Amino acid sequence: MHKIKPSQIIALIIAIILYILSMFFGFYIVSGDSMEPSFYNGDEGVYLKGRYANVKEGDVVLVHDPDTDEGIIKRCIAVGGDT
């Protein structure tokens, strides 16, 4: 019978943790200067995946642009019911 080495167990645990984290978190790089001075071109960040209905004015959101198939980072300036 093949004995499992401690380094194999550690590698397996790390792989499982990274897989689980990739289900909930994503990575992005800011492209452009429209969010300055909060975010600069080339800034890197991590975002929480999912859809949220509780977006408030002033929140920063990452949305998918179907034309370019990329994420766009923007600040929410109005919410439903604002006139």
Secondary structure, DSSP 8 states (H G I E B T S, - for coil): -----HHHHHHHHHHHHHHHHHHHEEEEE--SSTTTTTS-TT-EEEEE-S--S---TT-EEEEEETTTTEEEEEE----TT--
